[in-house]
Amino acid sequence: MDTQAVKHAIQHSGRYNRRGFESPTKRAKALGESYQSDLIASIRENNFSFQKGRLKIKLAKSFGFCWGVERAVAMAYETRRHYPDETIWMTNEIIHNPSVNNHLSKMNVKIISAKNGVKDFSPVSLGDVVILPAFGATVQEMQLLHEKECHIIDTTCPWVSKVWHTVEKHKKHTFTSIIHGKYKHEETLATRSFAGNYLVVFDLAEAKYVSDYIEGKGDKKEFMKKFSKAFSNGFDPDIHLERIGVANQTTMLKSETEEIGKLFENTMLRKYGPANINDHFLAFNTICDATEERQDAMFSLVDEDLDILVVIGGFNSSNTTHLQEIAITNKIESFHIDISDRISVENNSIFHKPLESELVLKENFLPDGDINVGITSGASTPDKVVADVIEKLIDIAT
Ligand code: SF4
């Protein structure tokens, strides 16, 4: 599919909007009323620290709503105000945050349902309004909505669009895109749809496996089985790993994405030599600033004297999960929760999600005596949710 031609046709259809409908002032006011918090504002002013009695809280210096998410949420609300009576759909959750998604659901903004990973677009009628989320939509979905003559409100973050441009560039120059991401994540599904030949690698271990294969140390049958869900149709590792470029899901661990980039660059250098590297490897830079800032702030936070860490964000939020990984790597007891209701003040307990596990209950979660708690939140978590968590911690500690 000529993805650029499809995008061009949609963007010039007269039924496409990627700027929203309201002025920046009105937009900021509407968002502020719903999601900001005076408590968080005062903690920010106090060098991201707060103390009450035996409880000391240290907030990460960068956390919560990123620019791309704020813009997407604001555009979704504006869409409802602009089309008060029309049927409005979203191709997915606008962002990975339950409170925001519940809020939109109360405004009768519906999510297109999916079964076994396949979305059912049949309830979407000719001329309905459809919002594309911050992490984008596949080009096939966009094409289908265009054919249904829907009004498309595109909140795709420009950082995500940048990744799409990168893989389109790979395609144009017949390079295979190695995408550092989760092959099932919505953003990566969209990126895959814009790519030509591609292979998705989840982490450095998978990237090393691919690198070994490139250097002739692999078994093709095993390779094809291992990545069966993660490559493009007709992919042949003996052909399609000769010219590669790297891109990433914007919310992956930045340090790991950089390592993967270097690994493949060195692999191709060894195999083809410095004189030929440009024919076999394309440099990349698709790491999102907000993800980078939040991860850097988390690296600073784990250097503080902390007893425990609370990481707040949707359980299916990739960037939040990576923040928790940093806590685990630094051996700090951490609790990943999505909403403040996971904490019981009466029982001093927390219902939290350890990495790669189901939710578990931790009793006596705040120990007796003085306690230092670090807090951070993912890019799709409003300040209000962080404030609700802090208020519960205060209630337990006092
Ligand atoms: S995390 Fe980055 S890519 Fe994702 S919405 Fe925010 S700014 Fe955009």
Boltz pocket constraint, residues with backbone or C-beta under 6 A from the ligand:
constraints:
  - pocket:
      binder: B
      contacts: [[A, 66], [A, 67], [A, 68], [A, 69], [A, 134], [A, 135], [A, 157], [A, 158], [A, 159], [A, 160], [A, 250], [A, 251], [A, 288], [A, 289], [A, 290], [A, 291], [A, 319], [A, 379]]
      max_distance: 6.0
